[in-house]
Amino acid sequence: MDAWANIRLKARACHADALATSGGDRHARALVAAAVKDNGLEVEDFGPEAGFGNNVLGFVERASQLVNVARGQAPEQEAVVIAHEIGHFLLHTDPSHEVTMVSPPTLGGDPIESGAAKVQGYSSRERKEVQADVFAGEFLCPSDWLRVEMVENGRKTTDIASELGLPSKLVLHQAIRALLLPPLQESEPEEIVASHGLDESQAIAATWAMGPLMVDAGPGTGKTRTLIHRVGHILDQQVSPASILALTFSNKAAEEMRIRLSATHPDAAIEMWVGTFHAFGMELIAKWADRVGRTDTFQTFDEAGSLELLERNLARLPLKHFQNLYDPAFELIHVLRAISRCKDELIDPDQYLVEAERALALAPDDESVQRAVEVGRIYKIYEEALLAENAVDFGDLVRLPVKLLQDHPDIRQHCHQKYAHILVDEYQDVNLASARLLRLLVNEQRNVWVVADQRQSIYRFRGAKPANVAQFAVDFSG
């Protein structure tokens, strides 16, 4: 299922209205002008003298219903920027949004996943920017219409882009979606039963109002259903959907949450942040990249990328026990996994090396201790290499956000103000780093609600263990 279906359907409805207003004119300029009129908006341009910055292409002001567009853009780019801002206006409730870059996302809005440890993240833009991009693409060039033009009428994307006055890349991305994904359909709304339709324990959990709660739920006990009802209960209190943060540990579980929430609360689901701890961490790093020594174009390395980085720095590595002249990767993979566990336990290179060298002083002939010292020295070089490459690895996607929130009160305050309600699925998979991140994210109201099944932990290799789950009561006791 297309995780962004609700947004595409809203964009398509907006397109239909605009097409009627424009008298059937599909050109981008005609469509955006019609949508601006339909939604009671106005468009004004601005130049460098306005002081918004050279990289700001446009922004919308909700209160004044004004779309501001940077002067001097190519006509096709300007149309996309206006469509992007119309998307913000229709999808979100924030007072204003600015766009610094418009680049169509790939299938479904998410970057295509490659590799078991690859994270579905959102580059240097927050999720709402991706949503506005998805909206703009579907509004300007609906995939159902595009499929007919290409398949039945044999037209090329370049010709269509020229006719519509759109960037060819946008039409190409819409074509990929149109040809490779099933046609969009209005889904039957999933019935939202009242809380009395739950059993007694589920209803108590879903409507809990006495602070932090951990729900112990095994397979088949309706934990996802209860979580969805919990979200519904929060929304019934007139809480802004944008203040809800729902986290989990696997892409599969995150996708299931998104689909269920989109079915039960289609409009609210657009504004909620739903995804994995690592995808959320990636977004925090992107937003404050300079605070961790990166730029907003940083790379994320999976295990293969990290291994390649070590091999490129092979001459710098003090290899002895982990040296393999014929196949360096054969031994270095074990070093990387040790480093990964360190990051999951929030142990930096200096801390690790100090402890390893202290142990070596006590047991100089112990090979396991010698190996630990070697890992520590490689860890230090590896971190320097990551920094030089403007890169992070999988473990950094939680470790660095913990550092951001610990070291920077302004970032912590931003998150506390933004996310008033935090829900976590699969809490049995929590490790020290993700538990610390959760604790730092929760504000003084302590509206945190988690569901766990300690019999089903699948991430013990990343430091998940029952003691971390038991620590919940201590962490959020007040």
N, C-alpha and C positions, 0 to 999 in steps of 0.2 A: 504493500500500500504506500502511496505517496504521502510522506509525513507532512507535507505542506499543502495538502489538498484543500483545506478550508481557505487558505489564503488565495490559492489559485481560483477557487470558485468565487470568492468575493471579487477578485480582479476581473473575472469573466463577466460577472453581473454588472460591474462598473463599466466594462467595455460595451456591453449590450445597451446600457442606458446612454452612454456617450455616442454610440453609433446612431442611435435614434435621434439624438439631439443634433448631430452633425449632418443629418440627412443621408446617411449611408457612406459618408466619406471616411475611409479607413486610414488616411494619411496621419502620421503621428501628430503633426501640428494641429490638425482638425480634432483628433481624439482628445488631446490634452486640453484644448480650448473648451471643448464640450464638457469634459469632466470638471474642469474648473468652474464652469457656469452651473452645472448640475448640483455641485456641492457648495455653492455660495462662496467660492474662494476668489481671491484676486491675485494677480502675479505682478511683481515689481522686480526690476533688475537693480543690481548694485555694482559698483566699481571698486577699485583698490582704495579709494578715499574713504570707503565705509569702515575700513579697519577690521574686516572679518578674517583676514589672512588669505594668502594667495592660493591655498589648497582647498578653500571652502567653495564648493560649486553651487550650493543652494541650501536653504533651510526653510522650514515652515513654522509659523507662529500661530498656534491654535486659537488663542484668545481673539486675535485680530483677523483670523481666517486669511492669512497672507502667506503666499509662497514667494520667497525671495530667491532670485536666480542670478548667479554671477554673469556679468556682462562679457561678451566676446567669445562665448562658446560656439562651437559648430552647431548648426540647427538640430542635427540628429542627436547630439549629446544633450543639448538643452531639453529636448522633448523627454529624454530618459530621466533627467534630473527632476523635471516637473512631475512626471509619472511616479517616480520614487517618493517624492514629498506628498503626493496625493495618497500613496499607499500608507505613509505614516499617519496622515490625517484620518483615514478611514479605519486603520487597524489599531492604532494606539491612542493613549490618553495623555501622554506627556505634553507639557506646555510647548516644547519646541524640539525640533530635530534638525541636525545639520548633516549634510553629506559631503564627504571629501573625495569619494571615489565611487564609481559605479562600475561593477564588473559582474556579469551574470554568473550565478553559481552553477554548479553542475547538476546532475540528476537529483531532483527532489530538493534542491537547496543545500544539501550536505556535500562536502568534499567526498569524492569517491574513496572508499576505504581500500588500503593495500597493505597487507601484512596483519598478523594477528594482534599486534600491539598498537596498530594505528588508531588514532583518536579522531572521532568525528568532532571537529572544532570549527571555529568561525574566523580564522585569520585575524586581521587587525580590526575587524568590525564586530560590534556586538550583535547579538541574535536579531534584534529589531531591524538592524541595517540589512541583514540578509533577507528578512521577511519583506522589507520594502523593495529590495531588488527583485525578489520572486514575484511580488505583486506587479512591479513595473513591466517585467517581461511578459507576463500573461495578459496584462491589460493592453499593452501595445501590439502584441502579436499572439493571440490565443492559439494554443497548441492544437485544438480541434480543427479550427479553420486552416491552420498551417498544414496539418496532415492531409487534408483534402487537396490543397493547392499543390502539394508535392507529389502525393501518390496518385491522385486521380487526374490532375491537370499537368503533371510532369514538369513543374516549374523548379527553378534553381533558387537556393537561398539568397544568392547575390542579387538576382533580379527582384525578388520579393523585398529585400532590404532597400533597394534603390526606389522601388515603387512606394513603399511605406514611409520613406525618409527616416530609416533607422540604421544604427550601426550594424554591420554585417555579422559581427560576433554575437550580438544579442539574438538575431534571427537564427544563427547557427545553433546556439544553445537551446533555443526553443524547439528547433527541429530535432535535436537529439532527444529531448523529452517527448516530443510528439511521436517519434518513430519507435522509441525503445521502451516506453512505459505505457501501461494500459490507459485507455481514455478515461478522463475524469468523469465521475458520476456523483450525483447527489446521494450521500449515504442516508440510509434510514436512521433517524435519530434513535440512539440507544435509550431505552426506557430508564428514567432515573426514579427508582422507587424511594419512598420516604424512609426515614431512618427506622421506623417501626417494622419495615420489611426485612431488616437485618435481625439476626438473633441477638439476644440480650448482650452478650459480651462484645459483639461487633458494634452494636449501637452505642455502648458506653465508650468504646475506643474512638468511634467516628465523631462523637460529639464532646469529647473530653475538653474541659475548660479549666483545668487546675494545674497548668504548667507542663513541664516536660513529661513525655510518656513514651515508653518503649513497649510495643506490642509483640509478644512472643507468639508467633503463628507458624504452624507447620504446614506441609503440603496439603492442599485441598480444604483449607480452612477459610478461604475467601479473603486472603490478605490484600490482594490487589483491589478487589471490590470494596473492601473497607477503606483502603487508602483513597479511592475515588470518592467515596461518600464523605470522607474527611475533608477533601478539597471542596466538595459541594457545601458542607456545613460552614466552612470558612467563608465561602462566597456569599452564603446566606446572611452573614453578619455585615454585609455591605463593604467588605474588604476589597481593595483594588487587586485585580488578578496579577498585576505587575509586582506586587509585594510577596508573591508566593514563589518559593524556590523548592523544586522537587528534584532530589538527587538520588542516584543509584550507582552501581559499579560496572554494569555491562551495557554495551550498546543495545543488546537484545531487550533487556529489561527497560531501558530508557525509551526504546521505540514502542514497546507495549504500553507504557504509561502515556506517551504522547497520543497514541491511537485511541486509547480508552478515554482520555480527557477530551480529545477532539470530538469524540462521539457524544459525550455527555454534556460538555460545556464548550461548544465550538468557538464562541466569541472570546470567552475568558482564556481558553487554552492558548490563543495566539499571544497573549501578553505574559503568560507564566513562563518562568525559566524551568525547563524540564530537560534533564540530561545527566551525563555521568560526572562524577567528581573531577575526572581528568579534563573533560571538555569545559567544565566551568572554570577549572584552574587555568586552562589555556586562555580563556577569555580575560581573566584577571591579569595574567602576564601580559597579554596584548595591550590591555588598557594602560598598564603602568610599566611598560617594558624597560624604560630608562631607569627605574628604581632597582632593577636586577641586572643592570649592565647590558641590556639588549636594546634593539630597535624594534619597531612594530612589524618589521619584515622578518622576524626571527624564524628559523627552521625548527621543526620537531623531528628528532631522529628516533626511529625504532631501533631494535636491537642490531639489525644489519647495518644501519647507518652509523651507530655508535662503534660497531666493530671496525667498520671502514675508517672511521676517524682515528682509532687507536693504531691501526695498521699504517696510516699516513704519518703517524708520529712515532713509529717503531724505534727510530734511532734515539729518541729521547727517553724511552722506557728502560728503567733499571731491571732488566729481566735476568732471572737466574732460575728460580723454581718454575716459572711460567714461560720459559723460553722453548720454542719449537721452531727450529730453522727451516724445516720443510713445510710446515703449515702453522704459521703464527696464530691464526684464528682458533685453532684447536684448543690452545691453552687460554687465550685471551677471553674467550667466551665465559670461562669460569670466573675470571676477574670481573668482567662486566656484571655478572649476576650477583657477585658479592657487593659490588658498588650499588647495584639496584636495591639490594636489601638494606644497605646503609641509608639510602635516601628514604626508603619506606619507614625507617626508624629515626629519621631526622638527624642522622649523624653526618657531619660534614668532614671533609678530608683531614683537616687539622685535628679534630677531635679523635678521629679514628687512628691517625698516625701517632698521636701522643700516647694513647692507650696501648697500641701495638708495640711501640718502642719501650714503654715501661715494662711490658710483659717480657720483651726480649732481654732487657737488663737483668731480669730475674731468672730467665731460662734461655741463655744464649745458644744452647745446642738443640733446642726444640724446633724441629723442622716446621711444625704447624705455626709456631709463632713467627719464624722467619718468613713464611709465606704471607702471614698477616701484615707484616711490615712492608713486604713487597707490594701487596695490594694497596696499602695506604699510600705509598709513594706513586704508584700508577694512578690512583684515584685523584691525587693532587694535580698531576699532569693532564689527566683527562678533563678535569674541570677547567683548567686553563685553556685547553684546546676547544672545549665547547664555547667558552666565552669569546675566544678569537674567531670562531666560526659564526658567531651570532646565532647560536643554537641551544636548544634544550633537549633533554631526553624524556622518556616516559615518566620516570620517577620525579623529575623536576616539575611536572605539571601539577603535583600536589605540594611538593616540598617548597618550591618558590612562592606559591601563594601563601603558605603558612608564614614564610619569612616576611612577605609583604604586609600581612595583617599584624604580625607581631611587632615589626619595626616601624610601622608607619600608622600612627593613630588616625590620620586623616582618611586613609584607605579603609581602616576598620570602621570608622564612623560612617563613611559612605555606604558600606555594605549593611551596617546595622540599620540605617535609615531606609535603605532600599528594600531589604528582605525582612519583613515582619513575621512571616510564617515559613518555617523550613520543615520539609518532610523528607525522610530518607527511606528508601526501599532497600532490601538486601543488607540490612545493617550487620548481619553476621559476617560480612566480608570486609568490615572496617579494619584498618591497621592503624598503627600509631599516628602516621602522618594524616590520614583522612579524618581520624577522630579529633586530632588537634585542629585541623582546618574547620571542622564542624563547630567545635567549641568556640573558636574565634569568630565565626560567622553569626552565632546566636547572640541577639541583643539582650538587654536587661529584662525584657518581658519574657524571655525564655520560652517562646512559642515553638518548641521543637518536638516533632512527633516522628518516631522511627518504628519500623517493623523489621523483625529479625526471626530467623529460624536457624538456631545454632547447629542443627543437624545437617544443614545444607551448605556450609561454607565451601566455596570453590576457589578461594584466593589465599589459601594457607601459604602458598609459595611466595606470596607478597607480604607476608607478615600478619595475615588475618588469623586471629585466635580467640577462643572463648573469653579470655581475660579482658580483651579489648571491649567486648560487648558488656561484660560485667561492670566495666569502668563507667558506663553511661550514667548510672545512678550517682556515682561520685562526682563526675564532671558537671552534672546539671542539678545537683542537690540544693543549690542556692548560694 
